[in-house]
Amino acid sequence: MFDLLPHLLNGLVLGLLLALIALGFMLIVGLMEQINLAHGSLFALGAYFALVLTGPKPPLPDALAAAWLQFPLGARYAMALVIAPCLAGIVGMAVEICMRRTYGKDPLYGLLLTFGVALVLEEVIRLAWGTRDHVLPVPQAMSGGFIFADLIWSTYRFYAAAMAAAVIGIVWLVIEKTPYGAMIKAGAHDSEMVRALGINLSKLRLGVFVFGTMLAALAGIIIAPIWGIRPHMGVDAVVPAFLIIVLGGIGSFWGAVAASLLVGLAVGLSGAYASEWSLLSMYLLLVAVVSIRARGLFGKKSLLEA
């Protein structure tokens, strides 16, 4: 059991990070009933924006760049956690405005549109930052490792798990304890009733899409030091995110969190015995759960069901 401890902890950390990716995806699918295939590219964009803000050569005039670099790396990293998601949110706003013509039509239109956006964003990333891998610098206090029980543990993984858990808690508070969260839940349940009550559904959709985009970008920043930064890193994020919201139940907050932890543990534990099965394990988990409960762990009837 003690030998499995590193794999269990790595699985839990991975689960929390996957939950951060999936929650933004879940909010967009739950309210807008649109599968946003550009979610992964927006996730990658957040990591690249943070790379610019924390790197040694920010794209600013010389005087501003010199002033920015006067801040220690820890301060620049903390500001990147705020600024980079906001920049990605602006891109997400443009994507949502383009998607408006697909509302009320066959979901395939929105699917194809976001697929095209994902391809465009990935090519823009290649043009702007090249095709090579990058490493996001982190403050010295968060880097390195420590020895516990004769094993070397990554310090940053624990910081990443703590940040992911904190953000998940904040998202839950927003959804469950604020009037805006009540509108999001009502819109996911019956958008026409929300419109009848005088709530501007267009603004609500825009706000949710930008919020989901910012969550994706924040996840990209937190995960970047672990996964590395590369143009196609969004594909590594959007596939598990989609799997998780189906596994947990479309529109279910705690379903997404529980499914993320299950996927993380499945990948971590299977990697302990057969590393070649680690990624396949999450698909086997999906097949097993959906075979028994088609709507996922916490899912309810959705308009996405046939």
Secondary structure, DSSP 8 states (H G I E B T S, - for coil): -GGGHHHHHHHHHHHHHHHHHHHHHHHHHHHH----TTHHHHHHHHHHHHHHHHSSS-SS-HHHHHHHHTS-HHHHHHHHHHHHHHHHHHHHHHHHHHHGGGTTS-HHHHHHHHHHHHHHHHHHHHHHH-SS-B-----GGGSSEEEETTEEEEHHHHHHHHHHHHHHHHHHHHHHHSHHHHHHHHHHH-HHHHHHTT--HHHHHHHHHHHHHHHHHHHHHHHHHHH-B-TTHHHHHHHHHHHHHHHH-TT-HHHHHHHHHHHHHHHHHHHHH-GGGHHHHHHHHHHHHHHH-TT-SS----TT--
